[in-house]
Amino acid sequence: MNTNRLLISHARWSRLEKIAFRFFFVFLGLQLLTENFWGNLFGGALFVWRLSEKIFVKPCLWLNHHFFHFKYISQSWTSFSASLHTIRDTVYLLIALIACIVWTLVDRNRLNYSRLFYWFSRCAIVVLSCIEFSYGVIKLVPVQMSFPSFIDLQKPVGDLSPFDLLWTTFGYGAPYQMFTGFFEVIGAILILFNRTRMAGLLVLASVMMNVVMLNYTYQVGVLVTSFYILLLILFLLAPYGRRLIGFFLDKKPAAMDYEEYRFAKSSTAKWLLIIAIAFIGVSFVLNARFALNIYAKRNSINASRRYSLVKVFTVNDNALPFVENDTVCWRTWGERVVDGKNYVTIATMKPGYFLTYTADRDTARHRLSLHPFAQDDTTTLNFSYTEVSSTSWRLEGMMQKKSVKVELQKIVPDTLLNLLKTKRTIITFDDESSNE
């Protein structure tokens, strides 16, 4: 036997197994080559998204104009371009179906596709491991869902989108986010080894079913991507299906040694293994570094945050009443430093209505200039500020050609909101805080 060739069984696949393999080989192959999760393989690199923009947008827009006629469709390609994904994936389904039919007609006498499945599954496992590790490590750190800021918590729950509600909940529940990320990372590692591959696939299948349901329930835009990751996991689990059913339902011993095809040890196999290990290692390291960099940056931003409550808001020497839904009177003031720039976010009396500025502070002259950030009004606001005491300060200036004076009280959000005051405990002996 030539050691550079293969060891292959002569097992006969059923007709249904061969047809299913042909269809999913084409469909999942197209997804692996073009889906946006490639952008997650190397620490948030977005070059694949830009490539998708060049490849898919114009053809998808043409197909929409002539065939699909979706009324609302994105003009750019991202993970959240639901209409573009729908058009592209419909075309993929048609391609896979036609290819499956033609393939079946010209290759109906083949006993099995063990060799092709072996190589396809090995490539899929490498990509799947890197993808799951990238999603897992940003939860494990945790940075995928950030902890809600005090300004974020000024928004009424009913005004939040389902996506914002989920992200805020998971951001607050960092331990649960880390718990989920831990199993994604563990599963990503387990599938790399023959002995633990099926256990890893079962772990990842459980995690991704939960992710898909969350994305569907809360209308998260990456629902399509998460579904295809789950579909790929189930495809890789399919060869173990009968053994798993027998083990869990009939209590039969299950020998998890499905491999009907093994590539003989050779120099070629050695180099392929080295390339795979290098690819996975680079991906893991870059994604871990990416997550840690985000964690350090967010910690720096959070350390710079300063908040104040507006106690008195005066316009032309008339103190305005704090009336709900008023967009003129301020409610809270928040400051933070991002990449060396000072930002100020002001919450008005209208729930969910915020004004965001970049700020220039002249500490020598006690002057503060606010430059509108992504707002229709481009007028710069100039104020003088006075530190009245260690806990209060005052702003004076002009807004819309009117004299404005604002009395502010410095606050620590943890002392005001029950959500932030609550400390996580397993056994509670004092229920007083829950009754506040």
C-alpha positions as CSV (number, residue, x, y, z in Angstrom):
1,M,0.0,0.0,0.0
2,N,1.3,3.5,-0.8
3,T,1.6,5.3,2.5
4,N,1.0,8.6,0.8
5,R,-2.5,7.5,-0.2
6,L,-5.5,6.6,1.8
7,L,-7.0,3.9,4.0
8,I,-10.7,3.7,3.0
9,S,-13.5,1.3,3.8
10,H,-15.9,-0.2,1.3
11,A,-19.0,0.6,3.4
12,R,-22.0,1.4,1.3
13,W,-23.9,4.6,2.2
14,S,-27.6,4.6,1.8
15,R,-29.1,6.6,-1.1
16,L,-30.5,9.2,1.3
17,E,-27.1,9.6,3.0
18,K,-25.4,10.2,-0.3
19,I,-28.0,12.7,-1.5
20,A,-27.9,14.6,1.8
21,F,-24.1,14.8,1.7
22,R,-24.1,16.1,-1.9
23,F,-26.6,18.9,-1.0
24,F,-25.0,20.0,2.3
25,F,-21.4,19.7,0.9
26,V,-22.3,22.3,-1.8
27,F,-24.5,24.5,0.5
28,L,-22.2,24.5,3.5
29,G,-19.1,24.9,1.3
30,L,-20.5,28.1,-0.1
31,Q,-21.3,29.4,3.4
32,L,-17.8,28.5,4.7
33,L,-16.2,30.4,1.8
34,T,-18.3,33.5,1.9
35,E,-20.2,34.0,5.2
36,N,-19.2,37.0,7.3
37,F,-18.0,35.0,10.3
38,W,-14.6,34.8,8.5
39,G,-14.2,38.3,9.8
40,N,-14.0,36.8,13.3
41,L,-11.1,34.4,12.6
42,F,-8.3,36.9,13.1
43,G,-9.2,39.2,15.9
44,G,-12.1,41.2,14.4
45,A,-10.5,41.7,11.0
46,L,-13.1,43.2,8.7
47,F,-11.5,42.6,5.3
48,V,-13.8,39.8,4.5
49,W,-16.8,42.0,5.1
50,R,-15.4,44.5,2.6
51,L,-14.8,41.6,0.1
52,S,-18.4,40.6,0.6
53,E,-19.4,44.2,-0.1
54,K,-17.7,44.0,-3.5
55,I,-18.9,40.5,-4.4
56,F,-22.5,40.3,-3.3
57,V,-24.1,43.7,-3.0
58,K,-24.6,44.6,-6.7
59,P,-25.8,41.1,-7.7
60,C,-28.1,41.0,-4.8
61,L,-29.5,44.5,-5.5
62,W,-30.0,43.5,-9.1
63,L,-31.9,40.3,-8.1
64,N,-34.0,42.3,-5.7
65,H,-34.9,44.8,-8.4
66,H,-35.9,42.1,-11.0
67,F,-37.2,39.2,-8.8
68,F,-37.5,39.6,-5.0
69,H,-38.8,43.2,-4.8
70,F,-38.1,43.7,-1.1
71,K,-39.3,47.1,-0.1
72,Y,-36.6,47.8,2.5
73,I,-33.1,46.5,1.7
74,S,-29.7,47.6,2.9
75,Q,-27.3,49.1,0.5
76,S,-24.2,47.7,2.3
77,W,-23.2,44.2,3.4
78,T,-22.8,43.4,7.1
79,S,-23.9,40.6,9.4
80,F,-27.1,42.5,9.9
81,S,-28.1,42.8,6.2
82,A,-31.0,40.4,6.5
83,S,-32.5,41.1,3.0
84,L,-29.2,40.7,1.3
85,H,-28.5,37.5,3.2
86,T,-32.0,36.2,2.2
87,I,-31.4,36.9,-1.5
88,R,-27.9,35.4,-1.5
89,D,-28.9,32.3,0.5
90,T,-31.9,31.7,-1.7
91,V,-29.5,31.6,-4.6
92,Y,-27.2,29.3,-2.7
93,L,-30.1,26.9,-2.0
94,L,-31.0,26.8,-5.7
95,I,-27.3,26.2,-6.6
96,A,-27.0,23.4,-4.0
97,L,-30.3,21.8,-5.2
98,I,-29.3,21.8,-8.9
99,A,-25.8,20.6,-8.1
100,C,-27.2,17.8,-6.0
101,I,-29.5,16.7,-8.8
102,V,-26.8,16.7,-11.4
103,W,-24.2,15.1,-9.1
104,T,-26.7,12.3,-8.2
105,L,-27.3,11.6,-11.9
106,V,-23.7,11.4,-12.9
107,D,-22.3,9.7,-9.8
108,R,-25.2,7.4,-8.7
109,N,-23.1,4.3,-8.5
110,R,-20.5,5.5,-6.0
111,L,-20.4,3.5,-2.7
112,N,-19.7,6.4,-0.4
113,Y,-18.0,9.8,0.0
114,S,-15.9,8.9,3.0
115,R,-12.7,10.4,1.5
116,L,-14.4,13.7,0.5
117,F,-16.2,13.9,3.9
118,Y,-12.9,13.4,5.7
119,W,-11.2,16.3,4.0
120,F,-14.3,18.6,4.1
121,S,-14.9,17.9,7.8
122,R,-11.3,18.5,8.7
123,C,-11.4,21.9,7.0
124,A,-14.8,22.7,8.6
125,I,-13.5,21.7,12.0
126,V,-10.6,24.0,11.8
127,V,-12.8,27.0,10.8
128,L,-15.5,26.1,13.3
129,S,-13.0,25.9,16.1
130,C,-11.6,29.3,15.3
131,I,-15.1,30.8,15.0
132,E,-16.4,29.4,18.2
133,F,-13.2,30.4,20.1
134,S,-13.5,34.0,18.8
135,Y,-17.1,34.2,20.0
136,G,-16.3,32.4,23.2
137,V,-13.3,34.4,24.3
138,I,-15.1,37.8,23.9
139,K,-17.7,36.4,26.3
140,L,-15.2,34.8,28.7
141,V,-13.2,38.1,29.1
142,P,-16.2,39.5,29.0
143,V,-16.5,42.2,26.3
144,Q,-19.1,41.2,23.8
145,M,-21.9,42.7,25.8
146,S,-20.6,45.7,27.8
147,F,-22.0,46.6,31.2
148,P,-24.7,49.3,30.9
149,S,-23.6,52.8,31.8
150,F,-25.6,55.1,34.0
151,I,-26.7,57.1,30.9
152,D,-27.8,53.8,29.2
153,L,-30.0,53.0,32.2
154,Q,-31.9,56.3,31.8
155,K,-33.7,54.8,28.9
156,P,-37.2,53.3,29.7
157,V,-37.4,49.6,29.1
158,G,-40.3,50.0,26.7
159,D,-38.2,52.3,24.5
160,L,-35.4,49.7,24.1
161,S,-35.3,47.5,21.0
162,P,-35.3,43.7,21.6
163,F,-31.6,43.7,20.7
164,D,-30.8,46.5,23.2
165,L,-32.8,44.7,25.9
166,L,-30.9,41.5,25.4
167,W,-27.5,43.2,25.2
168,T,-28.2,45.2,28.3
169,T,-29.3,42.1,30.2
170,F,-26.2,40.1,29.2
171,G,-24.0,43.1,29.8
172,Y,-25.3,43.4,33.4
173,G,-25.1,39.6,33.8
174,A,-21.4,39.3,33.2
175,P,-21.1,36.0,35.1
176,Y,-23.6,34.3,32.8
177,Q,-21.9,35.8,29.8
178,M,-18.6,34.3,31.0
179,F,-20.3,31.0,31.7
180,T,-21.6,30.8,28.1
181,G,-18.2,31.8,26.7
182,F,-16.4,29.2,28.8
183,F,-18.3,26.4,27.1
184,E,-17.8,27.9,23.7
185,V,-14.1,28.0,24.3
186,I,-14.0,24.4,25.7
187,G,-16.1,23.1,22.8
188,A,-13.8,24.9,20.3
189,I,-10.8,23.1,21.8
190,L,-12.4,19.7,22.2
191,I,-13.4,19.3,18.6
192,L,-9.7,19.6,17.5
193,F,-9.0,16.1,18.9
194,N,-10.4,12.8,17.6
195,R,-11.1,11.4,21.0
196,T,-13.0,14.4,22.3
197,R,-14.5,15.6,19.0
198,M,-18.0,14.3,19.5
199,A,-18.1,15.6,23.1
200,G,-17.0,19.0,21.8
201,L,-19.7,19.0,19.0
202,L,-22.4,18.1,21.6
203,V,-21.3,21.0,23.8
204,L,-21.2,23.4,20.9
205,A,-24.6,22.2,19.6
206,S,-26.2,22.9,23.0
207,V,-24.6,26.3,23.2
208,M,-25.6,27.3,19.6
209,M,-29.2,26.1,20.0
210,N,-29.4,28.5,22.9
211,V,-27.8,31.3,20.9
212,V,-30.0,30.8,17.9
213,M,-33.1,30.9,20.1
214,L,-31.9,34.1,21.8
215,N,-31.1,35.7,18.4
216,Y,-34.6,34.7,17.1
217,T,-36.5,35.8,20.2
218,Y,-34.7,39.1,20.5
219,Q,-34.3,39.7,16.8
220,V,-30.5,39.9,16.8
221,G,-29.2,40.6,13.3
222,V,-26.6,37.7,13.4
223,L,-29.4,35.1,13.5
224,V,-28.5,33.9,10.0
225,T,-24.8,33.5,10.9
226,S,-25.5,31.7,14.1
227,F,-28.0,29.3,12.4
228,Y,-25.4,28.3,9.8
229,I,-22.8,27.7,12.5
230,L,-25.4,25.4,14.2
231,L,-26.1,23.7,10.9
232,L,-22.4,23.0,10.4
233,I,-22.2,21.5,13.8
234,L,-25.1,19.2,13.2
235,F,-23.6,18.2,9.8
236,L,-20.4,17.2,11.6
237,L,-22.4,15.3,14.2
238,A,-24.5,13.4,11.6
239,P,-22.2,10.4,11.2
240,Y,-22.5,9.7,15.0
241,G,-26.3,10.0,14.9
242,R,-27.3,6.3,15.0
243,R,-24.8,5.6,17.7
244,L,-26.0,8.5,19.8
245,I,-29.6,7.5,19.4
246,G,-28.7,3.9,20.4
247,F,-26.7,5.2,23.4
248,F,-29.3,7.6,24.8
249,L,-32.6,5.9,23.9
250,D,-31.7,2.1,23.8
251,K,-28.9,2.1,26.3
252,K,-26.6,0.4,23.8
253,P,-22.8,0.7,24.0
254,A,-21.5,3.3,21.6
255,A,-18.1,3.0,20.0
256,M,-17.4,6.5,18.7
257,D,-14.9,5.5,16.1
258,Y,-16.8,6.5,13.0
259,E,-13.7,7.3,10.9
260,E,-14.0,5.2,7.7
261,Y,-11.2,7.1,6.0
262,R,-7.8,7.9,7.5
263,F,-5.0,9.6,5.8
264,A,-1.9,7.5,6.2
265,K,1.1,9.0,8.1
266,S,3.4,10.7,5.6
267,S,5.3,13.9,5.0
268,T,2.3,15.4,3.3
269,A,0.1,14.6,6.4
270,K,2.7,16.1,8.6
271,W,2.8,19.4,6.7
272,L,-1.0,19.6,6.5
273,L,-1.1,19.2,10.3
274,I,1.6,21.9,10.8
275,I,-0.4,24.3,8.6
276,A,-3.6,23.6,10.5
277,I,-2.0,24.1,13.9
278,A,-0.4,27.3,12.7
279,F,-3.7,28.6,11.4
280,I,-5.6,27.7,14.6
281,G,-2.8,29.1,16.8
282,V,-2.6,32.4,15.0
283,S,-6.4,32.7,15.1
284,F,-6.6,31.9,18.9
285,V,-3.8,34.3,19.8
286,L,-5.2,37.2,17.7
287,N,-8.7,36.7,19.1
288,A,-7.5,36.5,22.7
289,R,-5.4,39.6,22.2
290,F,-8.4,41.4,20.5
291,A,-10.7,40.6,23.5
292,L,-8.1,41.6,26.1
293,N,-7.5,44.9,24.3
294,I,-11.2,45.7,24.3
295,Y,-11.3,44.8,28.0
296,A,-8.4,47.1,28.8
297,K,-10.0,49.9,26.7
298,R,-13.4,49.6,28.4
299,N,-11.8,49.6,31.8
300,S,-10.0,52.8,31.0
301,I,-13.2,54.4,29.7
302,N,-15.2,53.2,32.8
303,A,-12.5,54.6,35.1
304,S,-12.9,58.0,33.4
305,R,-16.6,58.2,33.7
306,R,-18.1,61.0,35.9
307,Y,-21.8,61.7,36.4
308,S,-23.8,64.5,37.8
309,L,-27.5,65.1,38.5
310,V,-29.0,68.4,37.4
311,K,-30.5,70.1,40.5
312,V,-31.5,73.4,39.0
313,F,-31.8,74.4,35.3
314,T,-32.3,78.1,34.7
315,V,-33.0,79.9,31.4
316,N,-32.9,83.7,31.4
317,D,-33.1,83.7,35.2
318,N,-36.2,81.5,35.2
319,A,-35.8,78.1,36.8
320,L,-37.5,75.5,34.6
321,P,-39.7,72.9,36.2
322,F,-38.6,69.3,35.8
323,V,-41.4,68.2,33.4
324,E,-41.4,64.8,31.8
325,N,-40.7,64.8,28.0
326,D,-39.2,68.2,28.0
327,T,-36.2,68.2,25.6
328,V,-34.8,71.5,26.8
329,C,-34.3,70.9,30.5
330,W,-31.5,68.5,31.4
331,R,-31.8,65.5,33.7
332,T,-28.2,64.1,34.0
333,W,-24.7,64.8,32.8
334,G,-22.1,62.1,32.0
335,E,-18.4,62.5,31.0
336,R,-16.0,59.9,29.7
337,V,-12.6,59.8,27.9
338,V,-12.3,57.6,24.8
339,D,-9.0,57.4,22.9
340,G,-7.8,60.6,24.5
341,K,-11.0,62.6,23.6
342,N,-13.5,63.9,26.2
343,Y,-17.1,63.1,25.5
344,V,-20.2,64.5,27.3
345,T,-23.6,62.9,27.1
346,I,-26.6,64.9,28.5
347,A,-29.9,63.1,29.2
348,T,-32.9,65.5,28.9
349,M,-36.2,65.2,30.7
350,K,-37.5,63.3,27.7
351,P,-36.8,59.6,28.3
352,G,-34.3,58.2,25.8
353,Y,-33.5,61.6,24.3
354,F,-29.8,62.3,24.7
355,L,-27.3,65.0,23.5
356,T,-23.7,63.9,22.9
357,Y,-20.8,66.3,22.5
358,T,-17.0,66.2,22.4
359,A,-15.6,68.5,25.1
360,D,-12.7,70.9,25.4
361,R,-11.9,71.9,28.9
362,D,-9.7,74.8,29.8
363,T,-8.9,74.2,33.4
364,A,-6.9,77.5,33.8
365,R,-9.8,79.7,32.7
366,H,-12.5,77.3,33.8
367,R,-14.0,77.2,30.4
368,L,-15.8,74.3,28.8
369,S,-16.7,74.1,25.0
370,L,-19.1,71.4,23.8
371,H,-19.0,70.4,20.1
372,P,-22.0,68.5,18.9
373,F,-21.3,64.8,18.0
374,A,-23.4,63.3,15.3
375,Q,-26.3,65.7,15.8
376,D,-28.2,67.9,13.3
377,D,-27.4,71.1,15.4
378,T,-23.7,71.9,14.8
379,T,-23.6,74.9,17.2
380,T,-20.8,74.8,19.7
381,L,-21.8,75.5,23.3
382,N,-19.4,77.6,25.5
383,F,-19.7,77.5,29.2
384,S,-17.8,78.7,32.3
385,Y,-17.8,76.3,35.2
386,T,-17.3,76.7,38.9
387,E,-16.5,74.1,41.5
388,V,-18.9,75.0,44.3
389,S,-17.8,72.2,46.6
390,S,-16.4,68.7,46.4
391,T,-19.9,67.4,45.4
392,S,-21.4,70.2,43.4
393,W,-20.5,72.5,40.5
394,R,-22.1,75.1,38.3
395,L,-22.3,75.8,34.5
396,E,-23.1,79.2,33.0
397,G,-23.3,80.0,29.3
398,M,-25.5,80.6,26.3
399,M,-27.8,78.2,24.5
400,Q,-29.9,79.2,21.5
401,K,-29.2,82.9,22.3
402,K,-30.5,82.4,25.9
403,S,-28.7,82.7,29.1
404,V,-28.4,79.3,30.9
405,K,-27.3,78.4,34.4
406,V,-27.1,74.8,35.6
407,E,-26.5,73.6,39.1
408,L,-25.2,70.0,39.2
409,Q,-24.5,67.5,41.9
410,K,-21.8,64.9,41.5
411,I,-23.1,61.3,42.0
412,V,-22.0,57.7,42.1
413,P,-24.6,55.7,40.1
414,D,-24.3,52.7,42.4
415,T,-26.0,54.7,45.2
416,L,-29.0,55.7,43.2
417,L,-30.3,52.7,41.1
418,N,-31.5,49.5,42.7
419,L,-30.1,47.6,39.7
420,L,-26.6,48.9,40.4
421,K,-26.9,48.8,44.2
422,T,-27.8,45.0,44.2
423,K,-24.9,42.8,45.1
424,R,-24.9,39.2,43.8
425,T,-25.3,36.7,46.5
426,I,-26.1,33.0,46.6
427,I,-27.6,33.0,50.1
428,T,-29.2,36.2,51.4
429,F,-29.9,36.9,55.1
430,D,-31.1,40.4,54.7
431,D,-34.1,41.2,52.4
432,E,-34.1,44.9,53.1
433,S,-32.4,45.9,49.9
434,S,-34.9,44.0,47.7
435,N,-37.8,45.9,49.3
436,E,-36.5,49.4,48.6
